[in-house]
Amino acid sequence: MALALVKQKLTDDIVKAMRVPTGKDRAFAWCAALEHFGAMKTAHGSTSYVFQYRIGGKSKRLTIKAANVEAARQQALRFAAELNAGRDPGAGPSAALPGRSLRDLALAYFAQRGDFRSRKEYMQILERDVFPLLGAKTYDQIVTSDLVALKQAIMARVSKTGEPAGHHAAANALKVLRTLWSKYGCEHSRDGYSWPRVVSPTQDLPEENGRPGRDLSPAEIRALWNASEQCGLYGSFFRMLMYTGLRRSACAMLRVEQLMADGVLHIPGSRTKLAYELPLSGPALDLLASVRRDGCPYFFSLDGVGPFQNFVQAKRCLDRHAKLNEPWHLHCARHTFRTLIDDLCDPVTAGLAMGHSRKGMDKVYSHNKRTELVRAAMEALAERLHEITA
């Protein structure tokens, strides 16, 4: 028991039985079931638990204050999760300790993940809808009733005359919180805690309002296309969405260096989205050439410095001139793109044009990027749009 490396499952009885050998001032017992975790006992009879590890070529030891072995083991598991993630569990206040507020944990998530496409949108949703009600609450003490109250408060504030805007705003807030839990909070909450599941408010809506999007009819495409001619950069942005099926954030962030000499556009990936190469049609290349500004790194920019971010203003401008009878949003362009291109090529080529991953055995065995097939489909799609809008 007095040897420095006794590998066994630590229990309270084993810790009590530890004896300090003659000439030594402490004894160690290490846990075989959990690397880095052990107990230390001094000649004076005091017992403490330690977590010893190496990081950056240096050996470090953390002392765990706990009443018994099991409590110490749980803390060691949290330290081990930090270490496995490549972080030093002893660098300042441990991110693995529970008890932080929802706001603090959200800020820690953004700091760890860095910049990503939806970061600004997530922050706006949290600051506007979530933090005023739940921001000060301890993250791992939020229960179902808290989320239900949040959902009802957002719907009551946003909804007007029965419109589904409040339902979608509440659903987006719940979605951001689930993302925060699954990508960060689940590794830093107390043991046994799970994020409460709440029914999305959009499930109560009719199908046409509750589903995440819809395709535009030929008449709506024609009205919006004609309206885009009167909306300047806003209109060019909408036409680019229709030509390419890009997500609005990816289109807004298009940089000049992403367009390669062969007319292929590189779309960078993210933690949740695949990177892919998109061959552009002739009309799409002409559109990018028409909006490019000398000295600006972005294709779509209002000030010539930063990327396009005015999604709300763009839709308002299009609405003002198109005067559609049914509600729509910019992501409907992506739905319409897929609906149209399905008639012009096979499903695998259509999926590659959308930047979707391949499925089943096709994903395992096929290494053909189908660049020319996608390019032909994009050219056919541009012709189809011109036929509809003529």
Secondary structure, DSSP 8 states (H G I E B T S, - for coil): --SS--EE---HHHHHH----TT-SEEEEEESSSTTEEEEEETTS-EEEEEEEEETTEEEEEEE--SSHHHHHHHHHHHHHHHHTT--TTSSS-TT-S--BHHHHHHHHHHHH---TTHHHHHHHIIIIIHHHHTTSBGGG--HHHHHHHHHHHHHHH--TT-THHHHHHHHHHHHHHHHHHHTGGGSS-TT--------GGGGS-HHHHSS-----HHHHHHHHHHHTTSTHHHHHHHHHHHH---HHHHHT-BGGGB-TTSEEEE---SSS--EEEE--HHHHHHHHHH--TT-SBSS-SSSSS----HHHHHHHHHHHH--SS---TTHHHHHHHHHHTTTS-HHHHHHHHT----HHHHHH-----HHHHHHHHHHHHHHHHHHH-
